[in-house]
Amino acid sequence: MRARVLGLVALLASPALAADAPHDESSSPAIICSSCHVLHKSSGGSLTTTAGNANLCASCHNSRGPSFVLPDSVQADPGASGTSHRWDAPAVNAAMGAGMPLNPELATHLRDGKLQCSTCHDQHNGAALFKGTQHVSVVVGTPITRTAGGGTGTLVLNQPLAAANPKGYRVEVVVGGATGTATFRVSNDNGMTWYGWTGAWTGGAPNGRPTGASVALNDGANVTVTFSGTFAVGDRWNFYVSYPLLRMANDQGQMCETCHSERVQSSAYIESGADGTKLFSHPIGEALLKPYDRAPANILDCNGQTQTTGDGLSTNNLRLDSANTVRCMTCHFPHHTDSNSLTEDLR
């Protein structure tokens, strides 16, 4: 019995079961299975449908940076207040045109018919499965704060490519000196294991890669960094690249539509007078081709300015999808979005 218990403990601590960054060992402090789960008398596989599981999410998120803080007070009270979709309300709400999720992944992660954080978010592997809006933990193009070491050189993260994988990075100098002479290694799990350089990134290799401009880390050419100045052995920087950890794709508003399917209406349907039952909604999934539509390049933002030469804010722009069609998220966003178009929202 003791051997079986020890085996289970080892399994829970094993990197093989690691989730996508930042819900993994690359966080500081590292997030492992036991950060959220307990071995005995726990909810087990039903944890993501247990009432109040938003408190588990909040216990970490509300102590992190501003873009993560989501207290209960920011939940939407439609027509009155709030900057976030509710995570404690019934999924079915006729007044909002909301019904049971058509997607089974979402439908099976309700609690007594109510939404939870985990209804929409897969806290383990959602970032890798469906990606979405890319998020990095540091400011791209700005020197990253050093977490260790006495060198004076700087490290800058260049804009990751769209194909970048969710992954945490620890960059550490192993040979000091000026840029080009200094070398570095990379870890994706807070220093538990390391990659060195042998002409390619190789697990456990002792040699570092030379520092320089736009040096690729261990995600092909997707993530690059630029070193400048002089470095000391032990200089260290931490950051991660990730995505919203969704349960289904939402690049065309599919997640919105799976609950608000009644809102999926065409211009022809609306112009015909509809069915007299459904609430009218703006057409979605259509290009701006009507005589009364503006060309995509001339869409105005929420302040009535052109989006390319307007107020310089990005989060009040109306975004079409890659085919220039209108989607739910052309106008709406699930979190950190207020009704004041004069502000830049945290997304």
N, C-alpha and C positions, 0 to 999 in steps of 0.2 A: 504493500500500500504506500509506504514512504517513497519508494522509487517512482510510483505513478504520480504522487503529489509533486515531487521535485521536477518530474518531467513536465507537468502542467505549468509550474512556475517558470521553468526555462522557456517554455513555449510562449507564455505571455510576455516575456522580456525579449524575445527574439526579434532582431531586425527584419527577419523574413516576413513578419506580419505587419511591418511598418505601413502607416498610411501616407497619404500625400502631404507634402509640406504645406502649411506649417504645423500640421497635426502629427508630427513625427519627431525623431531624435534631433533634427536640425534646429528645433526651437531652443530657446534659452530661457528657463531651464527646459531640458528635453521633455517631450511628451511621449510617454510610453503607455502601453495598454492599461497599467494599473493607475494611471493618472485619472482615468474615467471609470474604470471597471474594478470591482472587487471579486475575490474568488468565490466567496460563499454567501448565501442568502441574499443574492442580488437579483436584479431584474433580468439579467442574462440577455438573451437575444431580443427581449421586449423592451429594453432600455429606451429605444427610440420611439416607443409609443406609450411610455409611462407618463402619467400626468405630471406636469411641472418640469419636464426635462429641459425646458428653456433655462431653468435656473442653473443647470449644469453647464450649459453653453455660456451663460452670463458670468459664471464664476471666474472664467478666464477672460472672456472678451471685454468685460467692463473694467478690467485692470490693465488693458493694453492701450495702444494708441487710439487717437480720436476716431479713426475710420472703423474701429471695431466696437466702440461703445454703443450699446443699444439697450438702454434702460426701458422698462415697461412704459414710461411716460411718453416715449416717442411713437408708440403705436397709433395708427390712424384712427381718428374719430371722423368718419367721412363728412366733409362739408364744414368741419369745425377746426380740427387741429391734427398734428402728427406728421412725422416725416418718414414713416416706415409702414410697410404692410403688416397687418396684425399677425401675431403668432399664437394667439390664444382664443380665436373666434371660431364659431362653427363654419365648416367649409361651405355649407349651403346657406346662401343669403340671396333671396329673390330680389331684394331691393338693389343689390349691387350686381345682379346678373351672374351670380356665382352658384355653381352646383358641385356635386361630388366630382373629384378629379377623374378624368377619363383614363389617365395613365395609372396602371396598377401599382407602380412603385410609390407614387404619391398617395394613392388611396389606402394602401396598407400601412401608411405611417401617420395616420390620424389617431387621435385619442378621444374616444367617445364622440366621434364626428367632428372634433375640433382640430384646428391646425396646430402644428408644433414647429419649432425650428427645423427639426429633422424630417418634416413632411417634404420640404423643398430641398434640403441640403443633405448630401451624403458625406458625413464627416470623415469617412475613411478614404475613399478613392474617387470621389466625384470630380476632383480637379483634373485628374488624368483622363477620366472617361468623357467628360463633356466640356472641359475648359470654360470658355466664356471670356469675360473681360479680364485681361491680365493685370495682376497686382504684384508689385515688388515691395519689399519691406524697407527700402531706402530710396532716396531721391536719385533718379537716373541723371547722370551727368554732373553730380556733385560729390566731392570727396566723402567717402564713407567714414564714419567715426571708428577709429582704431579701438579694439577691445583689449589689446595687449601689445607690449613691445615698446622700445624706446627710439625707434627710427623717426626721421622727419619726413619721409616720403608719403605720398598720397595714393590712394586707390579709388578709382571711379568706375562705377558700373555703367556700361554703355547700354543703350536701349535694347532689351532682349528681343529676338525675333518672335513673330507670332507663333512659330512652331515650338518655342521653348517648352520644356517639360516642367511640371511642378517639382521643384527640388530646392533643398537648402544647401548653402555653401559656407564653408569656413576656409578662408584663404590664409595661409601662414607661410612666412618667409623662412627658408631653411639655410640659405647662404646670403649673408648681408653684402651691402655695397651699393653702388649706383645702379640706376635703371639699366638693364641689359646685362649687368654682372650678377646682381642679386637673383636668386631663384626662389620658387615657391612651390608648395604642394596644396592639395585640395582635399577637404573632407565634406561628405554630405550628411554626416550624423554627429556633428558637434565634436569631432575628434576621436570617435570610437574607432574608426578605420580611416585610412588615408590613401589617396592616389598620388603616385609620383610620375615622373616623366621619363620615358624610354624611347622618345620619338612619337609616342602616343601615351595618353593617360593610362597608367597601369596600376592596379590595386597592389599596395604594399611595396612598390618600388621606392628605393631610398633617395633617388635623385629628384631635384625639383626642376620645374620648367623656367627658362629665363623670363624675367620681367620685361615689359615693353608696352607698346600701344596696341590696343585691340587684341589682346591675347585671349584665345578661346579657353574656357573651362571645360569640364567633362560632360558637355551636352552637345557634342558636335560643334557647329559654328553658331549655335543659337544664343549662347550667353558669353559675352566677352567683357573683359575689364582692361583698364588702362592704368599703368603704373607711372608715377613721375617722382623724381627726387632720389633720395638715398634711404636705404632700408637697413634695419638691424634684424639679426636672427630672433625669431619669436614675434615679430610684428604680425598682428592678426586682425582680420575683419570678418564679420558675419552678416549674411543677408539671405533672403530667399526669393524665389519666383513662384507664384501660385495663381490660383483661379478660384471662383466662388464655391467650389465643391457642390455642384448641383446634382440632383437625382435624374435629370433628363436634359436633353439639349434645349437651349433657349436662344440660339442664334437668330431665330426668326419668330421669337415670341411664343414658342411651343408651350412653355411652362405656363404662361398667362392663359393661353387658349384651352389648356386641359381642364382648368377650373372655370374659366369664363367663356365656355364654348358658345353660350347664347350671344355673346358679343361679336362672334365671328360673322360679320355681315358684309355683303358686297354692295357696291354702289347701285347695281341693278335692282337688288332686293329692296333697298331703301327708297329708291326713286319710284318703285312700283307701288309704294304704300305699305310694304311689309305685310305682316299677318295680323296686325291689330292686337297682338298679345305681347310679343317681345318688346323690350325697351329698345329704342333706336340707339345705334352706336355708329361711330365713324367707320367707314369701310377700312378693312385691313387686308393685306396680301395683294394689294393692287398698286400699280405704278401711277404716277401723277400724269394722266393722259387726257383728262377731261378738259373741256374748253375753259372751265373756271379754275383749273389748277395752275400753279406756278411751275416752271421748270425746276427740276431738282437743284440746279446750281443757284437758283434765285430764292430758295426758301428763306424766310425770315426767322430769326430766333424769337424767343419769348419776349424780347424787348422791342421787336419790330425792326431789327437791324439785320442786314445780310450776315450770314454766319462766317463768311471768310474775311470780312472787313469790319465786323461789328465791334462789340464791347470787349473782345478778348477772353470772354468766359466760354468754357467748353460745355459745362453741364446744363446750360439752358438752350443748347442747340437741339434741333429736331433731326434725329438721325434716321435715315432710311437704311434698309439692308443692302447687301452687296448687289442686289438686282434693282436697286432704286425703288423698292416698294415700301409702302407704309406698313409698319408693324405696331403692336401694342407699345413696345419700348421705344418707338419713335418719340412718343410724348411722355411715357410713364417710366418710372424706375422704382424697384421694390424697396430700397433702403436709402437713407440719408438724402432725401429729396424733399425740400420744402416748396411752398407755393410762391416764393419770392424769387423772381427771375433775375434780381439784381445781385444775388449772391452766388458764389461758387460752392457747390455742394461737395462733400467728402465722398468720392467714389473711387 
